[in-house]
Amino acid sequence: MKAAVLNEPNRPLDIEDIQIDRPGPREVLLRTSASGVCHSDLHLIKRGRGPIVPGHEPAGIVEQVGSDVTYVKPGDRVIACLSIFCGICDFCTTGRTHLCGGQMFDRQKGESPRLSRGGKPVAQMAQLASFAEQMLVPENALVKVRDEMPLDRAALIGCGVTTGLGAALYRARIEAGSTCAVIGCGGVGLSIIQGCRIAGANRIIAVDTQDWKLELAKKVGATDGVSAADGDAVAKVQELTGGGVDYGFEAIGLNETARQAYGMTRRGGTTVIVGVITSGEGLGLPGFDLVMSEKTVMGSTMGSIGFRVAMPRFVDLYLSGKLLLDEIISARRPLEEINLCFDEMEKGTAARSVIVFD
């Protein structure tokens, strides 16, 4: 099958023919229909070791199932999610499947690899590897979706949309009438904005350095746009709200913007860090203010959701017109143009690109 392979860090992906194994116990072979292009893929490209196939935001159709698979059958339309769950650990049995990790489903040393090239293993990003024509994944990475859901839009729900919607609806649990600020209006930030809108927030302030992203944010639910390219964005938000917002979201993954989200949060409010900050880096938040202002600072990974329950709900929101996905897709491209997607991402000229195979 054809796949985009990272062979060396910080280099363009190579389009190659690689081999994919047959499904083993509790494994499913998919025909990939579409895959979103996410910043986490870019992080892997910058620092990862090859050979590895990136991609973790896919939707597709089941082709074959291995033994002991009971949830899906050939022909089912599915979203694959990196929040693979085991179903038996403390996290799973207390309803926090997004914290499980599902490493027990990875093939072990001595077993044939799922992906290979010339007889040597090729790694999978997050046990998914969606920048390929086919995927071989654990059954517990999949959720079935309605037949009427377009798979190029369903793919976005696999990561970015869920990360943003879930941060607002499931992690922060925004109350109707709240005020919110969202720093970063890429695919995740735009989804946070939509989560705030769906929850009934009264005022939603989008913050970004690019005017076109602020305009797009208003199309999906922001009531105000604040440019961070000129002037103090924190002061602007505080002025607009008379002291700050109830909920400040960071959706970029930088220390500076995390501190800005904290600064935009009013006394007694909540700051939610959604962007993935580089491992080992601290936030440097003011401890005295944190205590005296009674602010809450929380992280949110993969929307803090049980994806087999939440993702079908998000599909329903899209099909009912409440969740806007078409508006945030900047381009649909074939696999051969995958590196162009990352170029546009780094330049900030795309909200969300989708690789399409069908």
Residue, then its C-alpha position, 0 to 999 in steps of 0.5 A: m500500500k501507499a503511505a507517507v513515511l517519516n525517515e529522518p526528523n525535520r525532513p519532508l515525508d516520503i511517499e512509499d510502498i510499504q507492506i501491511d499485515r493481516p489483522g491479529p486478535r482484536e485487530v481491524l484492517l481499515r481502508t482509509s477514507a480521509s485523515g486530518v492533518c494535525h499539529s501533533d503530526l508536525h511535532l512528530i515530523k520535527r522530532g520523531r525517529g523513523p521509519i514511522v507513518p504519522g497521522h492520527e485523525p482518520a475515518g475509514i471503512v472496515e475491510q477485515v477483522g481479526s479473531d475476538v473482534t465483536y464491535v465492528k464488521p466489514g463494511d462499517r464506517v468508523i472513526a479511529c481515535l488515538s485514545i485507545f482504551c483497555g477497558i480494565c484499568d483504573f482509568c477505564t473503570t472510573g470513566r476516564t478512558h482517555l487517560c488509559g493509553g491502550q499500550m497493551f494492544d501494541r504488538q510485542k517484540g517477536e510478533s510480526p510488525r503491523l507495518s513493514r518495508g523490505g522485511k523491517p518494521v515501520a512504526q505507527m504513530a499512536q498505533l494508527a498511522s493514518f497517512a496511508e491507504q490502509m490502517l491496521v489498528p486495535e478494535n478499541a481504537l474505533v467508534k462506528v458512525r452513521d452512514e450519512m456522515p461524510l467521512d472527510r468531515a468525520a475524520l476531523i472528529g477523530c482528534g482536533v474537533t473532539t479535543g476542542l469541543g470536549a475541552a469546553l463541554y466535558r472538561a471545563r463544563i461551561e455554564a450558559g451565560s459564561t464569558c470565554a476567551v480562546i487563544g489560537c484559532g486553528g482547528v482545535g481553537l475553532s472547535i473550542i469556540q464551537g463548544c462554548r457556543i453550543a454550551g450557551a456562552n454569552r461572550i466568546i472572544a477569539v484571540d489570534t495574530q491573523d485577521w483571517k482566522l479571527e474572521l473565521a472564528k466569528k463565522v463559527g461562533a465567536t462574538d469578538g475578535v482580538s488581534a494579538a499581533d499588535g498590542d497587549a492581548v491580555a489587556k484588550v480582553q480584560e478591557l472588553t470584559g471588565g476584568g477578565v473571562d470566566y474561562g480562558f482557553e489556550a490552544i497553541g501549546l506555548n508557555e507565553t500563550a498559556r500565561q496569557a490565557y491565565g491573565m485573561t481569566r478573571r478572579g474565581g475563573t478557570t484557565v484550560i490548557v489544551g495546546v501541548i506544551t513541550s515536555g519538561e517546560g514549566l508554565g511559570l504562573p504567579g503563585f500568589d495570584l493563583v491563591m488569592s484570586e482562587k483561579t483554577v488551572m487545568g489541562s485537557t487531553m483529547g477533550s477528556i471524553g469517552f470517545r465511543v459515547a461522545m463522538p457519535r454525539f458530535v456526529d449528531l451535532y454536525l448532521s443537525g447543523k449545530l457543529l460546523l465542520d465544512e467551514i474549518i476545512s481549508a483544503r482537501r488534498p491527495l496523499e502526494e500533497i501531504n508536505l504542502c499541508f505541513d508547509e501551509m500549517e507552518k505558514g499559518t495559511a490553513a485552519r485544517s487540511v484533510i488528506v482524502f483517499d476516496 
